[in-house]
Amino acid sequence: MRYQSSEAVRAATGKDWSEWFELLDAAGAQQMSHKQITSWLSDNGHLAGMWCQAVVTTYEQEIGRRQVGQTCDGDWNAGVRRVVTCSPEAAFELWCRSVDGESSFNGVPVADEPRVNVTQRFHYWRATLADGSRLDVNVYDSPKGEVSLSVSHRRLATHEASTTWKAYWKSHLRALPL
């Protein structure tokens, strides 16, 4: 599934999807890693930044190397976000209280002691679960002036796990009295 139409890609990059795919095939990109393809595009003056990532990701999906939503490492992520009406400090404190003493989430044990880091702009809570997946919770003032509480669950093994965890975290955030 392509997130951008060929017309949108052409307007932003000067080439449509078929032209990008032909160029990458001719360069031998099917035998390159994600990083090698992005480096090749950038080093040869074709594309850089966000559009480079979009073209390479879509190319990898096109050739069957990865599915929509899958990272270039082959794993999956689940992310949810809730806009809250309280201060970032209050939202972060509520998050920390809601998980304090938890030894597992959705039946998966916490592998290590959660790590907390607070800066002037961001409040982070991070933990690794026994299955090797990682949790990153962020509370911050968004550019729109909203306070956001987001959960990013990374390094999941399957798309199904991503779907399950997304529902779990959505429910968890919804239950917080914010």
For each residue, the residues with C-beta under 8 A, 3 or more apart:
1: 61 68
2: 5 17 58 61
3: 54 58
4: 8 9 12 54 58
5: 2 8 9
6: 9 10 16 17 18
7: 10 11 16
8: 4 5 11 12
9: 4 5 6 12 13 15 16 17 20 51 54 55
10: 6 7 13 14 15 16
11: 7 8
12: 4 8 9 51
13: 9 10 20 47 51 55
14: 10
15: 9 10 19 20 23
16: 6 7 9 10 19 20
17: 2 6 9 20 21 58 62
18: 6 21 22
19: 15 16 22 23
20: 9 13 15 16 17 23 24 55 58 59
21: 17 18 24 25 59 62
22: 18 19 25 26
23: 15 19 20 26 27 46
24: 20 21 27 29 30 37 55 56 59
25: 21 22 28 29 30
26: 22 23
27: 23 24 32 40
28: 25 31 32
29: 24 25 32 36 37 40 59
30: 24 25 63
31: 28
32: 27 28 29 36 37 40
33: 36 37 72
34: 37 38 56 57 60 72
35: 38 39 72
36: 29 32 33 39 40
37: 24 29 32 33 34 40 41 56 59 60
38: 34 35 41 42 52 53 56
39: 35 36 42 43
40: 27 29 32 36 37 43 44 46
41: 37 38 44 46 47 48 52 55 56
42: 38 39 45 46 47 48 52
43: 39 40
44: 40 41
45: 42
46: 23 40 41 42 52
47: 13 41 42 51 52 55
48: 41 42 51 52
49: 52 53
50: 53 54
51: 9 12 13 47 48 54 55
52: 38 41 42 46 47 48 49 55 56
53: 38 49 50 56 57
54: 3 4 9 50 51 57 58
55: 9 13 20 24 41 47 51 52 58 59
56: 24 34 37 38 41 52 53 59 60
57: 34 53 54 60 61 66 72
58: 2 3 4 17 20 54 55 61 62
59: 20 21 24 29 37 55 56 62 63
60: 34 37 56 57 63 65 66 72
61: 1 2 57 58 64 65 66 67 68
62: 17 21 58 59
63: 30 59 60
64: 61
65: 60 61
66: 57 60 61 70 71 72 74
67: 61 70 159
68: 1 61
69: 76 77 159 162
70: 66 67 74 75 76 159
71: 66 74 75 76 77
72: 33 34 35 57 60 66
73:
74: 66 70 71
75: 70 71 154 155 156 157
76: 69 70 71 156 157 158 159 161 162
77: 69 71 152 153 154 155 156 162
78: 152 153 156 161 162 163 164 165 166 169
79: 150 151 152 153 166
80: 150 151 166 169 170 173
81: 148 149 150 151 173
82: 148 149 150 173 174 176 178
83: 142 146 147 148 149
84: 91 147 148 149 178
85: 147 178
86: 90 91 94 147 178
87: 90 91 147
88: 91 92 123 139 140 141 147
89: 92 93 123
90: 86 87 93 94
91: 84 86 87 88 94 95 123 139 147 149 178
92: 88 89 95 96 118 123 125 139 149
93: 89 90 96 97
94: 86 90 91 97 98 176 177 178
95: 91 92 98 99 125 137 139 149 176
96: 92 93 99 100 116 125
97: 93 94 100
98: 94 95 172 176
99: 95 96 102 114 125
100: 96 97
101:
102: 99 105 110
103: 109 110
104: 107 108 109 110 129
105: 102 108 110 129 135 168
106: 164 165 168
107: 104
108: 104 105 129 130 131 133
109: 103 104 129 130
110: 102 103 104 105 114 127 128 129 130
111: 127 128 129 130
112: 127 128
113: 127
114: 99 110 125 126 127
115: 124 125 126 127
116: 96 123 124 125 126
117: 122 123 124 126
118: 92 122 123 124
119: 122 123
120:
121: 140 141
122: 117 118 119 138 139 140
123: 88 89 91 92 116 117 118 119 138 139 140
124: 115 116 117 118 136 137 138
125: 92 95 96 99 114 115 116 135 136 137
126: 114 115 116 117 134 135 136 137
127: 110 111 112 113 114 115 134 135
128: 110 111 112 132 133 134 135
129: 104 105 108 109 110 111 132 133 134 135
130: 108 109 110 111
131: 108 157
132: 128 129 155
133: 108 128 129 153 154 155 156 157 165
134: 126 127 128 129 153 154 155
135: 105 125 126 127 128 129 151 152 153 154
136: 124 125 126 151 152 153 154
137: 95 124 125 126 149 150 151 152
138: 122 123 124 148 149 150 152
139: 88 91 92 95 122 123 147 148 149 150
140: 88 121 122 123 147 148
141: 88 121 145 146 147 148
142: 83 145 146 147 148
143:
144:
145: 141 142
146: 83 141 142
147: 83 84 85 86 87 88 91 139 140 141 142
148: 81 82 83 84 138 139 140 141 142
149: 81 82 83 84 91 92 95 137 138 139 173 176 178
150: 79 80 81 82 137 138 139
151: 79 80 81 135 136 137 169 172 173
152: 77 78 79 135 136 137 138
153: 77 78 79 133 134 135 136 156 162 165 166 169
154: 75 77 133 134 135 136
155: 75 77 132 133 134
156: 75 76 77 78 133 153 161 162 165
157: 75 76 131 133 161
158: 76 161 162
159: 67 69 70 76 162 163
160: 163 164
161: 76 78 156 157 158 164 165
162: 69 76 77 78 153 156 158 159 165 166
163: 78 159 160 166 167
164: 78 106 160 161 167 168
165: 78 106 133 153 156 161 162 168 169
166: 78 79 80 153 162 163 169 170
167: 163 164 170 171
168: 105 106 164 165 171 172
169: 78 80 151 153 165 166 172 173
170: 80 166 167 173 174
171: 167 168 174 175
172: 98 151 168 169 175 176
173: 80 81 82 149 151 169 170 176
174: 82 170 171
175: 171 172
176: 82 94 95 98 149 172 173
177: 94
178: 82 84 85 86 91 94 149
